Amino acid sequence: MKVILRNPRREVEMPGERRVKDVLRELDILPETVLVIRGDELITPDQVVRDADIIELRPVMSGGSQIAPGAGHPPTAPALRPSLP
Amino acid sequence: MKCRKCGGTAVLELRRHNAAFCAPDFLDFFRNQVREAIRKHRMLEPEEQVLVAVSGGKDSLALWDVLIDEGYRTTGLYLDLGIFDYSVDSRRKCETFAARRNVPLIVASVAEEVGAPVPVIKNVTRRPPCSGCGLSKRYLMNRVALDHGLGVVATGHNLDDEAATLFGSITHWQTDALARQSPALPSTHAKLARRVKPLYRLSELETSAYAFLRRIDYIVEECPFAKGATSIAHKEILNRMEDASPGAKHNFLFGFLEKARAAFERAEAVPLRECVRCGQVTTGTVCAFCKLADQVKRTL
């Protein structure tokens, strides 16, 4: 099977058929971090990928300038100097 | 794997809900989560006009899509950060989406507003690029909302974003940030638009799946400056926790919002004033955005 990875885009060939969860395990990818796409469909970790199949593992993580909570939004209240319970 | 609702073939497993869904039932689940977020935090009035901050990525375009379908009158705001081909491609995705859904899109340019694009700001300030980028986004989102008479800005922050931000704030015990972390920030000044995050109940996997199933053409490539960003490192740690214990991210964020946030919020409010230069709201005399623009002008 051919496995397409992104960021950066690259391809990996894996011989034989496997369940999606085994493909992910072999590539050390956590299941919740990618969409698994075959053709124009999403498939679940229990599905079997055949030798002739092409699947794309599309990362779901985005990041960088995560806007800090309310930052730039002047604070509605200042922080307590920690005296938490 | 079978759909929890209809028994058909599932397309997505949601381990934290111990469930799997087919495409139509997942889309229903997604919309219900957005409705619940809006209802619980009184984010939006029915048919309210909303400024939706869009980046061309999966989250913000998914948010725009669902808000349109829920009947809100939306205007998109794309901020051109000037980050090489990444900005060219992401702007095109937003313009294509707006044209396809027949909704208005405002485009503002950081280079025009600050005096230089994000890659130059990074060199001038000698700080991580995400710093000047985030500052510019926050400022311009609010100003554009005010300029267009819109009282609320919606952003595409998801559960993973919020959990990672919380993790970062706790790691450094940034108590002021903890006090402000919320799915909905009210307007505390006449010149401050409300800010709401209707996707905060949904994970990145879920927003990605929604965008894919709705055939939204979003930018899959990462921002070239995201590599090595602290928020990414925090997400990776949280993903390991989630893998070992499904629901960990949800419990971390929702536990904070329900049980801990109020403790940080108790003290009295900081007085707000208007920046002597631009008139936008700040806690100081000159706002951080004007200081950044000054620094850029001095250096270039």
Interface residues (C-beta under 8 A of the other chain):
Chain A: R6 N7 L30 P31 E32 T33 L35 I37 E41 L42 I43 T44 P45 D46 Q47 R58 P59 V60 M61 S62 G63 G64 S65 Q66 I67 A68 P69 G70 A71 G72 H73 P74 P75 T76 A77 P78 A79 L80 R81 P82 L84 P85
Chain B: M1 A10 V11 L12 E13 R15 A20 A23 G57 K58 D59 P129 C130 S131 C133 G134 L135 K137 R138 Y139 N142 T155 H157 D160 D161 E162 A164 T165 L166 S169 W173 Q174 T175 D176 A177 L178 A179 R180 Q181 S182 L185 P186 T188 H189 L192 R195 S203 E204 L205 T207 S208 A209 F212 L213 V220 E221 E222 C223 F225 A226 A229 S231 I232 K235 N239 R240 E242 D243 A260 A263 F264 E265 R266 A267 E268 A269 V270 L272 V281 T282 T283 A288
